[in-house]
Amino acid sequence: MEVRWGFIGVGEVTRVKASPAGAFTQEGSRVVAATCSNVERARTYARTYGIPRVHSSAEDLCADREVNAVYVCTPHHLHADHVLMAIRAGKHVMCEKPMAASTAECVNMAEAADEAGVILAIAYYRRLYPVVARLKEIIESGRLGTLTTAQIVKHDYFVPRRETLVSDRRSQWRTALKQSGGGTLNEAGSHRIDLLFYLFGEAESVSGELDRFAAWYEGEDQASVTIRFRNRLIAQTDHSWCNRSPRDFFAVAGTAGQAIIENLEENRILLHLGSALEVIETAPRPSATHRALVEDFCQTLQKGTPLRCSGWDGLRSTQLIQLAYQAARERRTVDVPCGRARIQA
């Protein structure tokens, strides 16, 4: 089966992380159509990447019989509408993260895909990093002993100038809660919270503290979240958009040692077992980060292999983030429902 992609949205992510020339060049996979809110911008994009057809609307693209898979890469608040539109048209879908603005929307999307018999993948591409795969092997081998704690530190600086956003309306949605769904926790934090689910299974409870130090926009620029997992591990996360010293740290500790990834975008693990230190080098991640996602998607369609991050996987991060926001507002620890039957919409 040839996977023939239609892009809904042609923003920055489709030029860097998920460009047709970098991420969608697998055998049996090609981009055949594109659309966005500005049809002239879509035409320019299509000329740049040799995409044969441009549609004036998402509805028209989903009705295109040549398209059998849709990549939804629009602002967060539009994900649910565009994904459901594609599913109703019988298309398989890969949706950008975070999956949607609410848990209820995520449930609707995942259920609709199941009922239609189509694939719904969520673009949490860090699950497919070689360094993360190696870390998962270490955890599952038992070398760390009984798992006790995990730490995430993701520091960055996102305080855009107001005048820049006035001239570039395509970026304004990130600063409005109704469109973005949140600040640093929802945007950068969702990737890393997804990794926690991938590595440790179901969460039990969550608490959090949110603040705004440098941000003039509506979302938080500092989020500290504590998650207790059902295997008793406690994860502490520190997400910042107000720190000018970038950091992307991920560590797991157990009764026998700890594994540290000093930079999640690199390919080295420091494995401490007692007083011994083992430095593990893995293959580097792809320069086009979505390439492994597209390969996984195509293999699921063409060979029937399990999807690495489904809609049901992706909704857990959105649900936990929404519960973390609730916990911060109410200044208490909130329980996390477990399993499909207990998902709270």
Secondary structure, 3 states (H helix, E strand, C coil): CCEEEEEECCCHHHCCCCCCCCCCCCCCEEEEEEECCCHHHHHHHHHHHCCCEECCCHHHHHHCCCCCEEEECCCHHHHHHHHHHHHHCCCEEEECCCCCCCHHHHHHHHHHHHHHCCCEEECCHHHHCHHHHHHHHHHHHCCCCCEEEEEEEEEEECCCCHHHHHHCHHHHHHHCHHHHCCCHHHHCHHHHHHHHHHHHCCEEEEEEEEECCCCCCCCCCEEEEEEEECCCCEEEEEEECEEEEEEEEEEEEECCEEEEECECCCCEEEEEECCEEEEEECCCCCCCCCHHHHHHHHHHHHHCCCCCCEHHHHHHHHHHHHHHHHHHHHCCCEECCCCHHHCCC
